[in-house]
C-alpha cells in the first residue's frame, strides 16, 4: 500500500498530530500540502481544504489508516508518544493473532491504527482464510514490556524508531457485496477473511489484509460528496506490466479510469478515489 491522502481543515494541527504524536517525519511541506512518513516513504499526505465540511459518521469513507511498524519497540514508542501528547485520541487495542494493534482517532476524526505483525510462520490459514480474532491487549502492559528508555527519550523529543509503512487501509462502505465485486472480482485482490455481510478483508501475495471494508457505521451509504477526510488511497504494484494488466482488467469490467502514463486512478462504488502506480 502507498500513502493515504487526507483532506484536512486545520493543517497545522494535523501535522502536529502525525509528526509529534505518531512520530512520523515531515518529509515535505509545500503550501497547502504536507507529506509525512519515514525515511523516503510517504505514509500520510495532508491536503489543506478549509472550505470543506466534515462528512457524517454514517457516510462511506475512511475507517482507518493502519501504520505498520517493523519492531515492537518502534510500535511502543509511537503508542507512548501519542498517549503522552494526545491522550484523548486512544480508542482501543486488540490482539488479532496475526498482529498487535492499537487504535486512535486523529483531531479531525480519521481513524488511525498503529500495529506490529507477528511473523508469518505464526499465522494460521484454513482453506485460504486467515485466522484473525479480537482478543484483549492491555496497552499499559504492552508499554511496560516493549517501551525502552531509548524509545521513551525518542518519543519525548518527537522522534520515532525503526521503519514504518502503510500496512493496510480500512474503508467504511455501504455494503459488503458491492465491495467484494469491486475489490475482488474487478480489481483483483484475494479474499482472506469475511464477517458475513459486515466486513471483508482482502490482500495480494498472501498478506493477512491490505484492505478491508466494513458496514459497521455506514450500512446503506451511497456515493460520497466532497468533504474532509479521505482524499485518496494509493496502491503500489510491482511493475509497469502489472499496471498495464490492471488497466486492461478495469477496461474489461468497464470501470472508468484516468491514465496519466504513470498511474491509473478510478473511483470505487462509494466514490473513494483509488490510484494504482508501479513501484520504482
BAFI-3210 file (N, C-alpha, C; in Angstrom, 3 decimals, decimal comma, padded with zeros to 6 digits):
// residues 280
n [1|2|3|4|5|6|7|8|9|10|11|12|13|14|15|16|17|18|19|20|21|22|23|24|25|26|27|28|29|30|31|32|33|34|35|36|37|38|39|40|41|42|43|44|45|46|47|48|49|50|51|52|53|54|55|56|57|58|59|60|61|62|63|64|65|66|67|68|69|70|71|72|73|74|75|76|77|78|79|80|81|82|83|84|85|86|87|88|89|90|91|92|93|94|95|96|97|98|99|100|101|102|103|104|105|106|107|108|109|110|111|112|113|114|115|116|117|118|119|120|121|122|123|124|125|126|127|128|129|130|131|132|133|134|135|136|137|138|139|140|141|142|143|144|145|146|147|148|149|150|151|152|153|154|155|156|157|158|159|160|161|162|163|164|165|166|167|168|169|170|171|172|173|174|175|176|177|178|179|180|181|182|183|184|185|186|187|188|189|190|191|192|193|194|195|196|197|198|199|200|201|202|203|204|205|206|207|208|209|210|211|212|213|214|215|216|217|218|219|220|221|222|223|224|225|226|227|228|229|230|231|232|233|234|235|236|237|238|239|240|241|242|243|244|245|246|247|248|249|250|251|252|253|254|255|256|257|258|259|260|261|262|263|264|265|266|267|268|269|270|271|272|273|274|275|276|277|278|279|280]
n.u [000,836|000,419|000,788|-001,745|-004,048|-005,342|-007,939|-007,897|-009,006|-007,620|-004,528|-002,058|-002,544|-003,016|-000,585|001,000|-000,140|000,405|003,163|004,432|002,973|002,291|004,786|005,799|007,902|008,192|008,211|007,927|006,681|004,720|003,209|-000,220|-000,026|001,171|003,544|003,999|006,019|008,310|011,768|012,304|009,748|006,523|003,674|001,321|-000,483|-001,316|-003,806|-004,683|-007,882|-009,823|-012,286|-014,061|-016,487|-016,957|-017,780|-020,749|-020,777|-022,006|-021,514|-019,879|-016,324|-013,142|-012,212|-009,992|-006,502|-003,859|-000,855|002,102|004,629|008,106|009,229|008,423|009,339|009,530|006,813|005,775|007,036|005,781|003,108|003,353|004,156|001,908|-000,036|000,983|001,042|-001,373|-003,639|-006,414|-007,088|-006,860|-008,494|-008,736|-007,496|-006,147|-005,386|-004,924|-004,192|-002,710|-001,506|-000,624|-002,475|-003,232|-005,520|-006,563|-008,002|-007,628|-007,243|-009,273|-011,098|-010,403|-009,728|-006,990|-004,694|-002,107|000,321|001,870|003,158|002,926|005,282|005,041|005,066|003,606|001,027|-002,227|-003,742|-006,690|-008,057|-007,590|-008,383|-007,444|-006,780|-008,101|-008,676|-010,249|-008,800|-008,177|-005,850|-003,657|-002,807|-001,108|000,376|001,644|003,294|004,930|006,350|007,578|008,416|011,336|014,063|015,400|013,387|011,429|012,809|013,142|010,463|009,761|011,171|009,916|010,561|010,825|011,285|012,910|011,493|008,536|005,449|002,515|000,442|-002,096|-005,321|-008,413|-011,746|-014,917|-017,948|-020,935|-022,129|-021,188|-021,292|-021,113|-018,603|-017,022|-017,448|-016,244|-013,560|-012,476|-013,494|-013,230|-010,955|-009,028|-007,955|-007,466|-009,770|-009,313|-010,492|-013,740|-016,657|-019,496|-022,091|-020,954|-018,199|-015,207|-012,093|-009,186|-006,372|-003,113|-000,626|-000,565|-000,705|-002,162|-004,193|-004,478|-006,366|-009,507|-013,055|-015,926|-019,312|-020,100|-020,703|-021,767|-023,701|-025,642|-024,825|-024,394|-022,797|-020,016|-019,962|-018,027|-015,840|-014,226|-011,675|-011,023|-009,019|-007,583|-006,647|-003,689|-002,284|000,383|001,869|004,009|005,349|005,503|004,236|002,336|000,722|-000,231|-001,667|-003,636|-004,972|-006,096|-007,769|-009,571|-010,720|-012,022|-014,030|-015,411|-014,810|-014,380|-011,376|-008,569|-005,710|-002,480|-000,135|001,693|000,239|-002,878|-006,097|-009,172|-012,630|-014,178|-017,278|-018,353|-017,321|-014,775|-011,545|-009,150|-005,797|-003,478|-000,129|003,025|005,814|008,922]
n.v [-001,184|002,257|005,757|007,376|009,841|012,651|014,999|018,003|020,231|021,830|022,311|022,713|021,685|019,026|018,240|018,434|016,367|013,968|014,156|014,940|013,391|010,717|010,158|010,393|011,566|014,872|015,047|016,754|020,072|021,883|024,661|024,242|021,502|018,759|016,232|013,303|010,762|008,032|008,035|007,821|007,188|008,005|008,232|009,440|011,914|015,207|017,393|020,694|021,854|023,955|024,919|022,875|020,689|018,466|015,069|013,075|010,729|008,428|008,163|006,720|006,103|006,700|004,264|003,467|004,387|002,200|001,911|000,272|-000,962|-001,873|-003,146|-004,254|-002,516|-000,094|000,303|000,515|002,864|004,763|004,497|005,322|007,951|009,141|008,714|010,238|012,863|013,327|012,386|011,958|010,682|007,952|004,932|002,174|-001,277|-004,361|-007,844|-009,441|-011,973|-012,361|-009,960|-007,134|-004,554|-001,065|001,514|004,743|008,055|010,704|014,361|015,291|013,327|011,093|007,657|005,872|003,277|001,755|-000,660|-003,957|-006,713|-010,155|-012,815|-014,368|-017,123|-017,730|-017,246|-018,549|-020,428|-021,551|-023,268|-021,101|-018,953|-016,599|-016,905|-014,705|-012,694|-010,886|-010,153|-009,438|-006,854|-005,387|-002,075|-000,707|-002,755|-003,628|-001,456|-001,466|-003,782|-003,431|-000,789|000,985|002,668|004,235|004,477|005,915|008,312|009,113|009,479|011,576|013,626|013,921|012,196|009,072|005,458|003,013|001,557|002,374|001,793|002,151|-000,302|-001,430|-000,404|000,558|000,703|002,390|001,294|001,008|-001,516|-004,947|-006,818|-005,326|-004,260|-006,576|-007,366|-005,231|-004,892|-007,458|-009,098|-007,293|-005,464|-007,294|-008,272|-010,840|-012,585|-012,785|-013,013|-012,864|-011,350|-012,252|-010,236|-007,963|-007,259|-007,326|-008,705|-008,256|-009,118|-009,139|-011,455|-013,127|-011,776|-010,840|-008,838|-006,258|-004,387|-003,508|-003,598|-002,341|-002,313|-001,283|001,261|002,450|001,229|000,899|003,297|005,719|007,123|009,191|012,668|015,667|016,213|016,791|014,496|011,241|011,443|010,054|006,699|004,938|002,405|000,197|-001,525|-004,232|-003,681|-002,034|-003,727|-005,006|-002,872|-002,240|-004,584|-004,393|-002,128|-003,142|-005,055|-003,485|-002,057|-004,114|-004,648|-002,386|-000,189|003,141|004,799|006,938|007,581|008,546|007,783|007,074|006,161|004,623|005,795|005,596|005,485|003,846|002,063|003,878|006,312|006,585|007,526|005,715|005,137|003,572|002,688|001,868|000,341|001,972]
n.w [000,000|-000,719|000,127|002,141|001,376|002,988|003,276|004,998|007,621|009,469|008,960|010,318|012,906|012,301|011,181|013,480|014,997|013,542|013,193|015,723|017,493|016,365|015,506|012,895|010,208|008,930|005,685|003,523|002,972|001,247|000,704|000,699|001,110|002,925|003,488|005,239|006,727|006,882|006,577|003,220|002,583|001,973|004,103|005,117|003,463|003,724|002,777|002,656|003,089|003,907|003,216|003,091|004,685|007,486|006,889|007,441|010,160|009,329|006,695|003,783|003,466|004,970|007,335|008,916|008,700|008,628|010,191|009,899|011,947|012,237|014,422|017,775|019,690|018,266|017,684|020,304|021,079|019,428|020,309|022,992|022,546|021,229|023,216|025,288|024,294|023,013|024,647|024,644|022,319|022,043|021,309|021,612|021,758|020,457|020,240|017,350|016,581|014,123|014,340|016,466|017,665|017,958|018,496|017,374|017,100|014,956|015,251|013,544|013,296|011,783|011,554|013,015|012,973|014,740|014,401|014,793|013,051|013,718|013,070|009,863|009,963|012,159|011,561|010,952|008,467|006,903|004,365|002,614|004,123|006,540|009,981|012,214|015,135|017,848|020,526|024,002|024,680|026,670|026,855|028,660|029,860|027,558|026,952|029,227|028,756|026,230|025,710|025,545|027,245|025,395|023,482|024,898|025,309|022,646|021,888|023,579|022,448|020,073|018,073|016,233|016,202|014,119|011,062|009,161|007,470|005,354|006,277|005,880|004,589|005,785|004,948|005,250|004,040|001,943|001,478|001,750|-000,340|-002,748|-002,318|-002,415|-005,070|-006,440|-005,356|-005,277|-007,497|-009,649|-009,247|-008,355|-005,947|-003,419|-001,376|002,085|004,543|006,079|007,522|007,457|006,216|007,110|007,128|005,127|004,192|002,317|000,174|-001,441|-002,489|-000,238|002,195|005,402|005,303|002,939|002,400|003,864|004,269|005,795|007,165|009,549|010,637|008,447|006,861|003,963|002,903|000,311|-002,641|-001,927|-001,120|-001,749|000,826|004,037|005,115|003,820|000,959|-001,006|-001,791|-002,163|-004,139|-004,692|-007,309|-008,504|-011,082|-014,369|-016,204|-014,623|-014,017|-016,553|-017,114|-015,185|-016,095|-018,451|-017,321|-015,815|-017,872|-019,219|-017,370|-017,609|-015,978|-015,347|-015,890|-015,107|-016,806|-016,561|-017,655|-015,757|-013,650|-012,684|-012,051|-010,301|-009,253|-006,482|-005,737|-003,912|-004,407|-003,374|-004,017|-005,765|-006,487|-008,531|-008,873|-010,431|-008,788|-007,987]
ca.u [000,000|001,116|000,333|-003,154|-004,235|-006,454|-008,290|-007,952|-009,420|-006,565|-003,308|-001,016|-002,891|-002,865|000,860|001,487|-000,588|001,112|004,616|004,846|002,283|002,501|006,251|006,218|008,747|007,636|009,094|007,844|005,534|004,677|001,938|-001,351|000,179|002,253|003,772|004,650|006,347|009,574|012,814|011,817|008,457|005,345|002,635|000,115|-000,404|-002,361|-004,147|-005,482|-009,138|-010,657|-013,623|-014,909|-017,049|-016,843|-018,850|-021,484|-020,156|-022,708|-021,123|-018,735|-015,053|-012,046|-012,397|-008,695|-005,204|-003,104|000,591|002,810|005,990|008,938|009,559|007,535|009,904|009,124|005,384|005,583|007,470|004,718|001,952|003,694|004,189|000,541|-000,727|001,520|000,785|-002,779|-004,210|-007,825|-007,332|-006,789|-009,841|-008,773|-006,381|-006,558|-004,517|-005,664|-003,475|-001,686|-000,927|-000,945|-002,974|-003,669|-006,390|-006,665|-008,733|-006,872|-008,051|-010,400|-011,999|-009,931|-009,198|-005,571|-004,244|-000,663|000,376|003,047|002,798|003,660|005,930|004,059|005,044|002,661|-000,342|-002,925|-004,618|-007,544|-008,762|-007,437|-008,840|-006,509|-007,449|-007,934|-009,591|-010,117|-008,532|-007,757|-004,433|-003,525|-001,798|-000,117|001,285|002,447|004,343|005,901|007,193|008,276|008,949|012,684|014,474|015,668|012,113|010,799|013,558|012,805|009,092|009,734|011,748|009,118|011,149|010,391|012,304|012,676|010,800|007,086|004,794|001,085|000,267|-003,379|-006,298|-009,728|-012,766|-016,327|-018,674|-022,373|-022,482|-020,038|-021,405|-020,550|-017,164|-016,403|-017,484|-015,289|-012,161|-012,020|-013,807|-012,740|-009,590|-008,173|-007,493|-007,987|-010,416|-008,578|-011,396|-015,004|-017,569|-020,837|-022,333|-020,477|-016,820|-014,452|-010,653|-008,603|-004,932|-002,336|000,640|-000,627|-000,723|-003,452|-005,059|-004,014|-007,529|-010,707|-014,253|-016,973|-020,564|-020,471|-021,335|-022,113|-024,568|-026,565|-024,286|-024,215|-021,561|-019,586|-019,778|-016,723|-015,833|-012,987|-011,468|-010,250|-008,865|-007,120|-005,916|-002,701|-001,846|001,609|002,067|005,451|005,975|004,654|003,403|001,210|-000,157|-000,894|-002,648|-004,760|-005,728|-006,911|-008,796|-010,590|-011,425|-012,917|-015,186|-015,999|-014,551|-013,767|-010,074|-007,753|-004,368|-001,552|001,115|002,448|-000,672|-004,291|-006,949|-010,589|-013,464|-014,904|-018,719|-018,743|-016,540|-013,441|-010,563|-008,048|-004,781|-002,529|001,091|004,081|006,919|010,157]
ca.v [000,000|003,525|006,756|007,750|011,287|013,151|016,416|018,423|021,599|022,526|021,634|022,766|020,754|017,655|017,981|018,180|015,054|012,867|014,304|014,924|012,314|009,399|010,100|010,403|012,695|015,787|014,873|017,986|020,944|022,826|025,381|023,552|020,051|018,257|014,793|012,735|009,355|007,612|007,942|008,338|006,542|008,752|007,434|010,261|013,187|016,093|018,475|021,689|022,148|024,530|025,250|021,681|020,321|017,057|014,179|012,403|009,452|007,334|008,135|005,901|006,819|006,036|003,734|003,852|004,151|001,327|002,123|-000,938|-000,732|-003,053|-003,811|-003,914|-001,331|001,077|000,481|001,008|004,261|005,574|004,473|006,169|009,329|009,631|008,710|011,322|014,198|013,422|011,266|011,732|010,118|006,490|004,354|000,754|-002,129|-005,760|-008,879|-010,042|-013,213|-012,055|-008,649|-006,451|-003,302|-000,007|002,360|006,144|008,919|011,954|015,516|015,556|012,176|009,992|006,541|005,527|002,060|001,541|-002,096|-004,792|-008,044|-011,351|-013,490|-015,099|-018,537|-017,863|-017,055|-019,811|-020,358|-022,720|-023,169|-019,767|-017,923|-016,415|-016,839|-013,474|-012,581|-009,630|-010,554|-008,332|-006,485|-004,305|-001,137|-000,387|-003,903|-003,644|-000,452|-001,927|-004,840|-003,129|000,572|001,068|004,018|004,951|004,792|006,993|009,536|009,496|009,986|012,878|014,624|013,955|011,300|007,688|004,437|002,000|001,863|002,251|001,904|001,864|-001,750|-001,668|000,680|000,011|001,631|002,263|001,176|000,834|-002,938|-005,830|-007,482|-004,423|-004,171|-007,806|-007,321|-004,257|-005,063|-008,827|-009,521|-006,343|-005,000|-008,473|-008,745|-012,123|-012,542|-013,523|-013,243|-012,143|-011,427|-012,186|-009,050|-006,823|-006,858|-008,112|-008,454|-008,691|-008,867|-009,738|-012,043|-013,910|-010,964|-011,053|-007,967|-004,940|-003,529|-004,068|-002,775|-002,742|-001,544|-001,146|002,565|003,061|000,352|001,600|004,575|005,876|007,770|010,296|014,010|016,250|016,529|016,488|013,067|010,515|012,011|009,060|005,502|004,575|001,010|000,064|-002,847|-004,422|-003,100|-001,441|-004,778|-005,223|-001,722|-002,415|-005,668|-003,872|-001,257|-003,993|-005,689|-002,498|-001,763|-005,250|-004,518|-001,069|000,764|004,357|005,062|008,054|007,045|009,622|007,179|006,608|005,566|004,502|006,262|005,275|005,551|002,643|002,343|004,940|007,484|006,635|007,566|004,751|005,339|002,454|003,024|000,859|000,632|002,461]
ca.w [000,000|-000,725|001,090|002,218|001,334|003,781|003,189|006,393|007,843|010,217|008,521|011,351|013,983|011,807|011,095|014,840|015,459|012,877|013,385|017,125|018,179|015,751|015,283|011,501|009,847|007,933|004,526|002,733|003,282|000,141|000,728|001,325|001,142|003,780|003,342|006,414|006,568|007,494|005,573|001,934|002,341|002,434|004,752|005,143|002,758|004,219|001,847|003,352|002,387|004,980|002,727|003,161|005,977|007,852|006,454|008,506|010,553|008,666|005,290|003,372|003,504|005,680|008,687|009,485|008,064|009,523|010,029|010,330|012,451|011,989|015,687|018,893|020,339|017,480|017,910|021,666|021,097|018,819|021,211|024,135|022,088|021,041|024,501|026,105|023,733|022,602|025,420|024,386|020,983|022,086|021,284|021,932|021,331|020,297|019,682|016,240|016,279|013,114|014,626|017,719|017,108|018,864|017,679|017,745|016,178|014,864|015,666|012,652|013,272|010,934|012,321|012,860|013,646|014,821|014,666|014,529|012,575|014,112|011,944|009,048|010,350|013,262|011,058|010,675|007,297|006,680|003,083|002,053|005,052|007,643|011,278|012,972|016,264|018,585|021,901|024,856|024,655|027,647|026,357|029,689|029,960|026,330|027,097|030,241|028,194|024,979|025,623|026,086|027,637|024,150|022,859|025,656|025,012|021,270|021,878|024,251|021,538|018,858|017,065|016,301|015,992|013,098|009,825|009,187|006,168|005,408|006,214|005,221|004,642|006,109|004,479|005,585|002,766|002,074|001,567|001,525|-001,643|-003,761|-002,058|-002,937|-006,534|-006,954|-004,944|-005,566|-008,858|-010,646|-009,004|-008,375|-004,642|-002,960|-000,064|003,119|005,665|005,956|008,655|006,897|005,406|007,891|006,855|004,153|004,246|001,041|000,079|-002,524|-002,052|000,990|003,408|006,077|004,519|002,510|002,504|004,486|004,092|006,727|007,164|010,958|010,847|007,157|006,067|003,092|002,429|-001,129|-003,070|-001,086|-001,636|-001,429|002,255|004,737|005,322|002,822|-000,371|-001,976|-001,374|-003,181|-004,186|-005,475|-007,909|-008,721|-012,263|-015,411|-016,799|-013,727|-014,173|-017,839|-016,990|-014,415|-016,985|-019,324|-016,487|-015,487|-019,125|-019,453|-016,483|-017,895|-014,899|-015,892|-015,280|-015,591|-017,011|-016,899|-018,092|-014,583|-012,683|-013,012|-010,967|-010,518|-008,058|-006,119|-005,790|-002,978|-004,804|-002,783|-005,102|-005,658|-007,508|-008,566|-009,624|-010,411|-007,883|-008,591]
c.u [000,880|000,518|-001,181|-003,235|-005,487|-006,681|-008,552|-008,358|-008,359|-005,250|-002,256|-001,287|-002,695|-001,399|001,395|001,087|000,251|002,631|004,999|004,185|002,641|003,981|006,639|007,085|008,017|008,591|009,075|006,609|005,549|003,304|000,848|-001,181|001,375|002,336|004,534|004,896|007,584|010,599|012,346|010,425|007,305|004,312|001,304|000,391|-001,598|-002,570|-005,100|-006,711|-010,122|-012,062|-014,591|-015,400|-016,797|-018,033|-019,594|-020,759|-020,831|-022,322|-020,017|-017,473|-014,003|-012,504|-011,113|-007,556|-004,373|-001,613|001,317|004,244|006,790|009,373|008,527|008,046|009,485|007,637|005,129|005,989|006,383|003,482|002,189|003,660|002,786|-000,182|-000,278|001,060|-000,666|-003,568|-005,669|-008,123|-007,242|-008,192|-009,880|-007,557|-006,864|-005,401|-005,343|-005,055|-002,379|-000,926|-001,337|-001,263|-003,483|-004,350|-006,535|-007,591|-008,020|-007,784|-009,235|-011,277|-011,601|-009,336|-007,746|-005,320|-002,724|-000,476|001,710|002,552|003,615|004,267|004,902|003,983|004,049|001,211|-000,947|-003,900|-005,411|-008,346|-008,760|-007,911|-007,874|-007,293|-007,094|-008,968|-009,428|-010,033|-008,022|-006,247|-004,293|-002,447|-000,730|000,881|002,194|003,594|005,371|006,860|008,069|008,823|010,307|012,982|014,767|014,388|011,404|011,487|013,233|011,415|009,015|010,255|010,987|009,652|010,603|011,560|011,906|011,982|009,294|006,552|003,289|000,920|-001,030|-004,263|-007,675|-010,767|-014,123|-017,103|-020,157|-022,822|-021,297|-020,100|-020,809|-019,052|-016,447|-016,362|-016,410|-013,844|-011,615|-012,244|-013,206|-011,282|-008,602|-007,556|-008,081|-008,632|-009,608|-009,438|-012,669|-015,806|-018,976|-021,007|-021,859|-019,080|-016,147|-012,994|-010,019|-007,118|-004,386|-001,085|000,614|-000,526|-002,082|-004,519|-004,355|-005,133|-008,638|-011,839|-015,303|-018,171|-021,007|-021,164|-022,017|-023,037|-025,569|-026,051|-024,135|-022,896|-021,280|-019,640|-018,396|-016,742|-014,434|-012,900|-010,680|-010,244|-008,478|-006,436|-004,954|-002,292|-000,638|001,719|003,532|006,042|004,971|003,751|002,163|000,202|-000,927|-001,968|-003,867|-005,620|-006,637|-008,056|-009,928|-011,386|-012,436|-014,186|-015,863|-015,934|-013,830|-012,469|-009,461|-006,321|-003,453|-000,192|001,962|001,555|-002,071|-005,099|-008,407|-011,312|-014,067|-016,403|-019,186|-017,970|-015,306|-012,434|-009,420|-007,086|-003,758|-001,334|002,079|005,186|008,111|009,982]
c.v [001,246|004,469|006,938|009,273|011,664|014,623|016,898|019,890|022,434|021,821|021,606|021,772|019,307|017,292|017,648|016,791|013,939|012,954|014,117|013,795|010,947|009,147|009,889|011,633|013,570|015,781|016,094|018,763|022,064|023,491|024,588|022,042|019,688|016,745|014,306|011,254|009,006|007,452|008,597|007,795|007,397|007,797|008,175|011,563|014,025|017,228|019,443|022,042|022,744|024,887|024,072|021,434|018,837|016,272|013,647|011,116|008,241|007,202|007,116|006,767|006,009|005,521|003,928|003,613|003,348|001,429|000,968|-000,604|-002,028|-003,775|-003,424|-002,680|-000,058|001,356|001,063|002,472|005,175|005,627|005,416|007,639|009,896|009,726|009,866|012,689|014,411|012,324|010,979|011,047|008,598|005,917|002,854|000,006|-003,559|-006,607|-009,590|-011,371|-012,985|-010,783|-008,167|-005,007|-002,355|001,065|003,757|006,847|010,257|013,154|015,826|014,331|011,037|008,891|006,255|004,235|002,034|000,078|-002,731|-006,160|-009,120|-011,992|-014,344|-016,581|-018,796|-017,630|-018,415|-019,603|-021,658|-022,478|-021,736|-018,628|-017,826|-016,284|-015,534|-013,439|-011,190|-009,987|-009,360|-008,115|-005,237|-003,322|-000,798|-001,529|-003,969|-002,642|-000,878|-002,954|-004,364|-001,710|000,621|002,507|004,866|005,353|005,931|008,318|010,041|010,113|011,374|013,987|014,726|013,083|009,890|006,743|003,569|002,521|001,694|002,456|001,832|000,357|-002,146|-000,435|000,048|001,070|001,348|002,296|000,936|-000,604|-003,785|-006,490|-006,615|-004,266|-005,394|-007,787|-006,382|-004,643|-006,460|-009,162|-008,587|-005,966|-006,151|-008,887|-010,123|-011,935|-013,371|-013,799|-012,442|-012,344|-011,221|-010,996|-007,781|-006,346|-007,844|-007,707|-009,044|-008,360|-009,392|-010,354|-012,736|-013,100|-011,140|-010,099|-006,654|-003,913|-004,275|-003,090|-003,262|-001,818|-001,208|000,181|003,089|002,212|001,182|002,918|004,565|006,542|008,996|011,620|014,515|016,728|016,316|014,983|012,462|011,237|010,977|007,905|005,141|003,115|000,927|-001,366|-002,985|-003,692|-002,590|-002,489|-005,043|-004,087|-001,821|-003,482|-005,202|-002,952|-002,047|-004,636|-004,705|-002,103|-002,865|-005,129|-003,154|-000,122|001,965|004,649|006,325|007,560|008,192|009,098|006,638|005,878|005,474|004,968|005,970|005,373|004,188|002,985|003,471|006,233|007,681|006,556|006,598|005,029|004,209|002,877|001,873|001,291|001,171|003,739]
c.w [000,000|000,304|001,024|002,258|002,112|003,468|004,610|006,501|008,534|009,941|009,622|012,469|013,545|011,607|012,486|015,316|014,847|013,049|014,848|017,904|017,624|015,442|013,821|011,249|008,823|006,739|003,615|003,165|002,266|000,111|001,416|001,477|002,010|003,630|004,565|006,194|007,365|006,383|004,285|001,597|002,857|003,031|004,746|004,405|003,192|003,236|002,539|002,513|003,382|004,540|002,842|004,578|006,243|007,314|007,674|008,886|009,933|007,200|005,037|003,430|004,239|007,036|009,473|008,506|009,045|009,213|010,693|010,727|012,380|013,259|016,744|019,624|019,610|017,666|019,293|021,786|020,544|019,718|022,384|023,753|021,932|022,374|025,385|025,617|023,311|023,318|025,124|023,080|020,945|022,154|021,589|021,417|021,246|019,796|018,610|015,786|015,240|013,465|016,000|017,356|018,191|018,028|018,278|016,748|016,143|015,160|014,759|012,428|012,357|011,807|011,979|013,626|013,607|015,197|014,307|014,094|013,275|012,863|011,189|009,409|011,481|012,816|010,724|009,520|007,178|005,406|002,552|002,928|006,223|008,941|011,972|014,081|016,859|020,060|022,701|024,763|025,519|027,189|027,391|029,874|028,743|026,430|028,137|029,660|027,053|024,852|026,310|026,517|026,398|023,437|023,564|025,390|023,610|021,213|022,504|023,345|020,223|017,751|017,250|016,102|014,807|011,855|010,014|007,776|006,390|005,241|005,542|005,379|004,811|005,767|005,114|004,274|003,022|002,182|001,136|000,154|-002,749|-003,577|-002,610|-004,468|-007,076|-006,631|-005,232|-007,045|-009,913|-010,423|-008,895|-007,057|-004,357|-001,590|000,925|004,350|005,426|007,225|008,121|005,972|006,119|007,489|005,912|004,243|002,997|001,007|-001,236|-001,904|-000,715|002,266|004,092|005,538|004,202|002,565|003,241|004,257|005,090|006,633|008,588|011,254|009,588|006,287|005,252|002,543|000,911|-001,449|-002,207|-001,839|-001,249|000,014|002,810|004,962|004,172|001,481|-001,398|-001,261|-002,498|-003,022|-005,097|-005,985|-008,318|-009,917|-013,275|-016,068|-015,950|-013,857|-015,491|-017,790|-016,212|-015,276|-017,916|-018,546|-016,187|-016,730|-019,443|-018,614|-016,613|-016,697|-015,494|-015,149|-015,875|-015,615|-017,426|-017,363|-016,962|-013,580|-013,282|-011,810|-011,309|-009,185|-007,764|-006,068|-004,870|-003,239|-003,945|-003,923|-004,802|-006,807|-007,413|-009,425|-009,509|-009,459|-008,661|-009,373]
res [x|x|x|x|x|x|x|x|x|x|x|x|x|x|x|x|x|x|x|x|x|x|x|x|x|x|x|x|x|x|x|x|x|x|x|x|x|x|x|x|x|x|x|x|x|x|x|x|x|x|x|x|x|x|x|x|x|x|x|x|x|x|x|x|x|x|x|x|x|x|x|x|x|x|x|x|x|x|x|x|x|x|x|x|x|x|x|x|x|x|x|x|x|x|x|x|x|x|x|x|x|x|x|x|x|x|x|x|x|x|x|x|x|x|x|x|x|x|x|x|x|x|x|x|x|x|x|x|x|x|x|x|x|x|x|x|x|x|x|x|x|x|x|x|x|x|x|x|x|x|x|x|x|x|x|x|x|x|x|x|x|x|x|x|x|x|x|x|x|x|x|x|x|x|x|x|x|x|x|x|x|x|x|x|x|x|x|x|x|x|x|x|x|x|x|x|x|x|x|x|x|x|x|x|x|x|x|x|x|x|x|x|x|x|x|x|x|x|x|x|x|x|x|x|x|x|x|x|x|x|x|x|x|x|x|x|x|x|x|x|x|x|x|x|x|x|x|x|x|x|x|x|x|x|x|x|x|x|x|x|x|x|x|x|x|x|x|x|x|x|x|x|x|x|x|x|x|x|x|x]
***
